[in-house]
């Protein structure tokens, strides 16, 4: 059995969205003749601690946890836990006062200053402290296991630097797996970095892409952006397309009992747009009160308190409720009690918002239940349309959202919810097994079966919000590529 060393900064018991992708691949690679070993961080703190996920980690999987001793980040994490504990124990009114105190102008300015300072100090990202110990661990594993290839998933981008450093020391090739379009789309940390640091990030990215055996992107448009923004760094033959996905098979539709139609939103909320959704709920209550009385929308995850506060302002707190993040095992029970799911998109102020599709979408697809998408023209909308999901509304149209909500409630009342679910057969493309097959083609540097997951340049357009920037960067690389042989010719002529 061939060995692959997997670099995954986020891995159980970390329960954030980034931990699920490497976990899925680690579980399924042995069925394709590959033995994985994982190098991850030995965390002092977690973004979303979920020990229940450890039960899904294969018992024979070798996991090396390396330290990232960062006193500043540890201090921030302890402080965050204290605030979280206070919010958990507080009444809604007390929680609102606590949050209001954190939004005071002086505190906001201090937070902005500290975040800007972090962006200048940390290079290439907040996780820089784990690069050296992780690279050493990967190097040792490669030699001991006679590894054929190194696979690294990012963010954080420091994971790619770990792969490159270990590859340089061992001669083992590496494969890059992008979970974010780093250096392409809006990133709060990157925006705070100095112009010089951003230029260095792009120079490093060109080198990372050029030296990789294979590069995995989530969508064709994402690949097209990198193909053009880093002109000359990539060959089409080494690009693979593997979206996020889910474990297991699509579940059979089952409508739970209840007096209301329950719509569930899971995961982080703070970066998503929900203003028009709130307006639509208020309009539904005002103009169609009987249908509104049958609807319950519940939010679970980080930042959910914000929509609970806004719901009280909009006088729809009887329809919209919220709670903080819960363990994955408990979340599974909540999803089974839901009649459908809510999916939101990023605001248009974020460059590259069109490339976004939340990882939660794929768990929703697995459920076999209706998905209410309140979305701009982005990858999430394209996926839902490809899955023949019929509950997608234009995020800028309150009337459109109200119409979809009414249709959902009527279907629930009539017992026809299953007719609104995405196509089960189409959803299977996002299950772990076919995706792992594409991953294996990247690890082995061979074409995938039926060219599935391969990339062909020029077949998709660059998102509108990125066109000017990517065209500028593409032209700069083209000019540079033209200048190098011209300089060489002049030098030889003089000699």
C-alpha positions in Angstrom: 0.0 0.0 0.0 1.4 3.4 -1.0 1.8 6.1 1.7 0.8 9.7 1.7 1.5 12.2 4.4 -1.4 14.6 4.9 -0.9 18.1 6.3 -4.1 19.3 7.9 -3.8 22.1 10.4 -7.5 21.6 11.3 -8.3 18.0 12.3 -10.5 16.5 15.0 -11.1 17.3 17.8 -11.2 20.6 16.0 -14.8 20.8 14.6 -14.6 23.8 12.3 -15.5 23.4 8.6 -11.9 22.9 7.6 -11.5 19.7 9.6 -14.1 17.6 7.6 -12.4 17.6 4.2 -9.1 15.9 5.4 -11.1 13.6 7.7 -13.2 12.4 4.8 -10.1 11.7 2.6 -8.2 10.0 5.4 -11.2 7.7 5.9 -11.5 6.7 2.2 -8.0 6.6 0.9 -7.2 3.1 2.1 -10.0 1.7 -0.1 -8.0 3.1 -3.1 -4.7 1.6 -2.0 -3.3 4.5 -0.1 -2.3 4.6 3.6 -2.6 8.1 5.0 -0.7 9.6 8.0 -1.8 13.0 9.3 0.3 15.9 10.6 -1.8 18.4 12.5 -1.4 21.0 15.2 -1.4 20.1 18.9 -3.8 22.9 19.7 -3.9 24.8 23.0 -7.3 26.1 21.9 -9.9 25.3 19.3 -12.1 27.4 17.0 -14.9 24.8 17.6 -14.0 22.0 20.0 -15.9 18.8 19.2 -14.4 15.6 20.7 -17.3 13.6 19.3 -15.6 13.8 15.9 -12.8 11.6 17.2 -15.1 8.6 17.0 -15.0 9.1 13.2 -11.2 9.0 13.0 -10.0 5.5 11.8 -8.4 3.7 14.7 -5.3 2.7 12.7 -4.7 6.3 11.3 -1.3 7.6 12.5 -1.7 11.2 13.7 1.3 13.4 14.6 0.3 16.5 16.6 3.0 19.2 16.6 3.0 22.3 18.8 2.4 25.9 17.8 3.3 27.7 21.0 1.9 31.2 20.6 1.4 33.1 23.9 -0.6 35.9 22.3 -3.0 33.6 20.5 -3.4 31.5 23.7 -4.3 34.7 25.6 -6.9 35.7 23.1 -8.4 32.2 23.1 -8.7 32.2 26.9 -10.3 35.6 26.8 -12.7 34.4 24.1 -13.7 31.4 26.2 -14.4 33.6 29.2 -16.7 35.8 27.2 -18.4 32.8 25.6 -19.0 31.3 29.1 -20.6 34.6 30.3 -22.8 34.7 27.2 -23.9 31.1 27.6 -25.0 31.7 31.2 -26.5 35.1 30.5 -30.2 35.9 29.8 -31.0 37.4 26.4 -31.0 40.9 27.9 -27.7 40.4 29.7 -26.1 38.9 26.5 -27.2 41.9 24.5 -25.6 44.2 27.1 -22.3 42.2 27.1 -22.2 42.3 23.3 -23.0 46.0 23.2 -20.1 46.7 25.5 -17.7 44.9 23.1 -19.0 47.1 20.2 -18.1 50.4 21.9 -16.0 52.6 19.6 -12.9 52.5 21.9 -12.9 48.7 22.0 -13.6 48.5 18.3 -10.6 50.8 17.5 -8.3 48.7 19.8 -9.4 45.5 18.1 -8.8 46.9 14.7 -5.3 48.1 15.7 -4.4 44.7 17.2 -5.6 42.8 14.1 -3.7 45.1 11.8 -0.6 44.6 14.0 -1.1 40.8 13.7 -1.2 41.0 10.0 2.1 42.8 9.9 3.8 40.5 12.4 2.6 37.1 11.4 3.9 35.7 8.1 2.3 34.2 6.1 -0.6 33.9 8.5 -1.6 33.5 12.2 -0.5 29.8 12.2 3.2 30.6 11.2 4.5 29.1 14.4 3.7 25.6 13.4 5.6 25.6 10.1 9.0 24.5 11.5 7.8 21.7 13.8 5.3 20.5 11.2 7.9 20.4 8.4 10.2 18.4 10.6 7.4 15.9 11.5 6.5 15.5 7.8 10.1 15.0 6.9 10.5 12.2 9.5 7.2 10.5 8.4 8.2 10.6 4.8 11.5 8.9 5.5 10.0 6.3 7.9 7.0 5.4 5.7 8.7 5.8 2.4 5.9 8.2 1.4 5.2 8.7 -2.3 3.6 12.1 -1.9 2.7 14.9 0.5 -0.8 16.4 0.5 -1.5 19.7 2.2 -4.8 21.5 2.6 -5.2 25.2 3.3 -6.1 27.5 4.9 -4.1 28.3 6.8 -1.7 29.0 4.0 1.2 28.1 6.3 0.3 24.4 5.6 1.5 24.9 2.0 4.8 26.2 3.3 5.1 23.1 5.5 4.6 20.9 2.4 7.1 22.9 0.3 9.8 22.9 3.0 9.4 19.1 3.7 9.4 18.3 0.0 12.6 20.3 -0.5 14.3 18.3 2.2 13.1 14.8 1.2 12.5 15.0 -2.5 9.0 13.8 -2.1 6.5 15.7 -4.4 3.6 17.6 -2.9 0.0 18.2 -3.8 -1.8 21.4 -2.8 -5.5 21.4 -1.9 -7.3 24.8 -1.7 -10.2 25.3 0.6 -10.0 29.1 0.1 -8.9 31.2 -2.8 -6.0 32.7 -0.9 -4.5 35.8 -2.6 -7.5 35.9 -5.0 -10.6 36.7 -3.0 -11.2 39.0 -0.1 -9.4 38.0 3.0 -9.5 40.2 6.1 -6.1 39.2 7.3 -4.5 39.7 3.9 -6.2 43.1 3.5 -4.5 44.3 6.6 -1.0 43.3 5.4 1.5 45.8 4.0 1.7 46.1 0.2 5.2 44.6 0.4 3.9 41.6 2.4 1.1 41.1 -0.2 3.6 41.1 -3.0 5.6 38.6 -1.2 2.5 36.4 -0.6 1.9 36.4 -4.4 5.5 35.6 -5.2 5.4 32.7 -2.8 2.1 31.5 -4.3 3.6 31.5 -7.8 6.5 29.4 -6.5 4.2 27.0 -4.6 2.0 26.4 -7.6 5.0 26.0 -10.0 6.7 23.4 -7.9 3.6 21.3 -7.0 3.0 17.9 -8.5 -0.8 18.6 -8.6 -3.1 21.4 -7.4 -6.7 20.9 -6.3 -9.3 23.6 -6.5 -13.0 23.5 -5.5 -14.5 24.9 -8.7 -13.6 25.5 -12.3 -14.0 29.2 -11.9 -11.6 29.2 -8.9 -9.1 27.2 -11.0 -9.6 29.7 -13.9 -8.8 32.6 -11.6 -5.5 31.0 -10.4 -4.7 29.9 -14.0 -4.8 33.5 -15.2 -3.7 35.4 -12.1 -0.6 33.3 -11.9 0.1 33.0 -15.6 2.7 30.4 -16.4 2.7 28.8 -12.9 0.3 26.0 -13.8 -0.2 23.3 -16.4 -3.8 22.2 -17.0 -2.8 18.5 -16.6 -1.8 19.0 -13.0 -5.1 20.7 -11.9 -8.0 18.8 -10.4 -11.4 20.0 -9.3 -12.8 18.6 -6.1 -15.6 20.6 -4.4 -16.4 20.2 -0.7 -18.6 17.1 -0.1 -20.1 14.8 2.5 -19.6 11.4 4.1 -21.8 8.5 3.2 -24.9 8.4 1.0 -27.7 10.8 0.4 -30.3 10.2 3.1 -33.9 9.1 2.3 -36.4 11.9 2.8 -38.2 11.9 6.1 -40.5 14.7 7.2 -40.4 15.1 11.0 -43.6 15.7 13.0 -44.4 19.1 14.4 -46.8 22.0 14.5 -44.5 24.3 12.5 -42.3 24.1 9.4 -38.8 24.2 10.9 -36.0 25.7 8.9 -32.4 25.3 10.2 -29.3 27.3 9.6 -26.0 25.8 10.9 -22.5 27.2 11.2 -20.9 30.7 11.4 -23.2 33.6 10.5 -21.0 36.7 10.9 -19.7 36.8 7.3 -23.0 36.2 5.6 -25.7 38.4 4.4 -29.1 38.1 6.0 -30.6 41.6 5.8 -33.1 40.8 3.0 -34.0 37.5 4.7 -35.1 39.5 7.8 -37.0 41.9 5.7 -38.8 39.0 4.0 -39.7 37.4 7.3 -41.1 40.7 8.5 -43.1 41.1 5.3 -44.4 37.5 5.5 -45.6 38.2 9.1 -47.2 41.5 8.0 -49.0 40.4 4.9 -49.4 36.6 5.3 -49.7 36.2 9.1 -51.3 32.7 8.9 -48.4 31.3 6.9 -45.8 33.2 9.1 -47.3 31.6 12.2 -46.5 28.2 10.8 -42.8 29.0 10.2 -39.9 28.6 12.6 -36.3 29.5 11.6 -33.6 28.4 13.9 -29.9 29.4 13.7 -27.1 27.4 15.4 -23.5 28.6 15.3 -21.0 31.3 16.0 -22.4 34.8 15.5 -26.0 33.7 15.7 -26.7 36.2 18.5 -26.6 39.0 15.9 -29.6 37.7 14.0 -31.5 37.1 17.3 -30.9 40.7 18.3 -32.0 41.9 14.8 -35.1 39.6 15.0 -36.2 41.4 18.1 -35.8 44.8 16.4 -37.8 43.5 13.4 -40.5 42.1 15.8 -40.0 38.6 14.4 -38.4 36.9 17.4 -41.4 34.5 17.5 -40.2 33.2 14.1 -36.4 33.5 14.3 -34.5 31.9 17.2 -30.8 31.3 17.7 -28.2 29.5 19.8 -24.4 29.1 19.9 -22.5 26.2 18.3 -23.2 22.7 19.5 -21.2 19.3 19.1 -21.7 17.5 15.8 -23.5 14.6 17.4 -26.1 17.0 18.8 -26.3 18.8 15.5 -27.1 15.6 13.6 -30.2 15.2 15.8 -31.3 18.8 15.1 -30.9 18.3 11.3 -33.2 15.3 11.6 -35.8 17.4 13.3 -35.7 20.1 10.6 -38.0 20.2 7.5 -35.5 22.1 5.5 -32.3 24.2 5.6 -31.3 27.8 5.0 -28.3 28.8 2.9 -26.9 32.3 2.7 -24.2 34.0 0.6 -21.5 36.6 1.1 -22.1 40.3 0.7 -21.1 41.8 -2.7 -18.7 44.2 -1.1 -16.3 41.1 -0.7 -14.2 40.8 -3.8 -14.7 37.3 -5.2 -17.9 36.6 -3.4 -19.1 34.8 -6.5 -16.6 32.0 -5.8 -18.2 31.1 -2.5 -20.2 28.1 -1.5 -20.4 27.4 2.2 -19.2 23.9 3.3 -22.6 23.5 5.1 -24.3 23.3 1.7 -22.9 19.8 1.2 -24.2 18.5 4.5 -27.6 19.9 3.5 -27.4 18.0 0.2 -26.8 14.8 2.0 -29.9 15.3 4.1 -32.2 14.9 1.1 -34.4 17.8 2.4 -35.3 21.1 0.8 -32.7 23.9 0.8 -33.8 27.5 0.9 -31.1 29.4 -0.8 -31.0 33.2 -0.4 -28.1 33.8 -2.7 -26.3 36.1 -5.1 -25.0 34.7 -8.4 -22.3 32.5 -6.8 -21.0 28.9 -6.7 -23.7 27.9 -4.2 -26.5 29.1 -6.5 -24.9 27.2 -9.5 -24.6 24.0 -7.4 -28.2 24.2 -6.3 -29.4 24.9 -9.8 -27.4 22.0 -11.1 -29.0 19.8 -8.4 -32.3 21.0 -9.7 -33.2 22.6 -6.3 -36.3 24.8 -6.7 -36.1 26.9 -3.6 -33.5 29.5 -4.6 -34.3 33.2 -4.3 -32.5 36.3 -5.4 -30.8 37.8 -2.3 -31.6 41.3 -3.5 -35.4 40.6 -4.0 -37.5 40.6 -0.8 -40.5 39.7 -2.9 -38.7 36.7 -4.3 -37.7 35.5 -0.9 -41.3 35.9 0.5 -42.6 33.9 -2.5 -40.2 31.0 -1.8 -41.0 31.1 1.9 -44.7 30.9 1.2 -44.2 28.0 -1.2 -42.2 26.1 1.4 -44.8 26.6 4.1 -47.6 25.5 1.7 -45.7 22.4 0.7 -45.1 21.5 4.4 -48.9 22.0 5.1 -49.8 19.8 2.1 -47.3 17.1 2.9 -45.4 17.6 -0.4 -42.0 18.8 0.9 -40.1 16.0 -0.8 -40.9 17.5 -4.2 -38.8 20.5 -3.2 -35.7 18.5 -2.4 -32.6 18.5 -4.7 -32.1 15.6 -7.1 -30.8 12.6 -5.1 -28.8 11.1 -8.0 -27.1 14.4 -8.9 -26.2 14.9 -5.2 -24.2 11.7 -5.1 -21.4 13.4 -7.1 -20.5 15.2 -3.8 -20.1 12.0 -1.7 -16.7 11.1 -0.5 -15.9 8.1 -2.6 -16.0 9.6 -6.1 -14.2 12.7 -4.8 -11.4 10.5 -3.3 -11.0 8.8 -6.7 -10.2 12.2 -8.1 -7.8 12.9 -5.2 -6.0 9.6 -6.0 -5.4 10.8 -9.6 -3.8 13.9 -8.2 -1.6 11.9 -5.8 -0.6 9.5 -8.6 -0.3 12.3 -11.2 -2.4 10.4 -13.7 -5.6 11.4 -15.5 -8.8 10.6 -13.6 -11.4 8.2 -15.0 -13.5 9.7 -17.8 -11.5 12.9 -17.2 -13.8 13.6 -14.2 -12.4 16.4 -12.2 -10.0 17.6 -14.8 -9.6 21.3 -15.8 -9.8 22.9 -19.2 -8.7 26.5 -19.3 -11.0 29.1 -20.9 -14.3 27.3 -20.5 -15.7 29.5 -17.7 -15.5 33.2 -17.1 -13.8 35.2 -14.4 -16.3 36.5 -11.8 -17.2 40.2 -12.4 -15.8 41.4 -9.1 -12.4 39.9 -9.9 -12.0 40.6 -13.6 -10.0 43.9 -13.5 -7.6 42.6 -10.8 -6.9 39.3 -12.4 -6.5 40.8 -15.9 -4.0 43.2 -14.4 -2.0 40.4 -12.7 -2.2 38.2 -15.7 -0.8 40.9 -18.0 2.0 41.6 -15.5 3.2 38.0 -15.6 3.0 38.0 -19.4 5.1 41.1 -19.6 7.6 39.5 -17.2 7.7 36.3 -19.2 8.4 38.3 -22.4 11.0 40.5 -20.7 13.2 37.6 -19.5 14.2 36.1 -22.9 14.6 39.6 -24.3 17.1 40.5 -21.6 18.9 37.2 -22.1 19.1 37.9 -25.9 20.5 41.4 -25.3 23.1 40.0 -22.8 24.3 37.4 -25.3 24.5 40.0 -28.1 26.8 42.2 -26.0 29.0 39.3 -25.2 
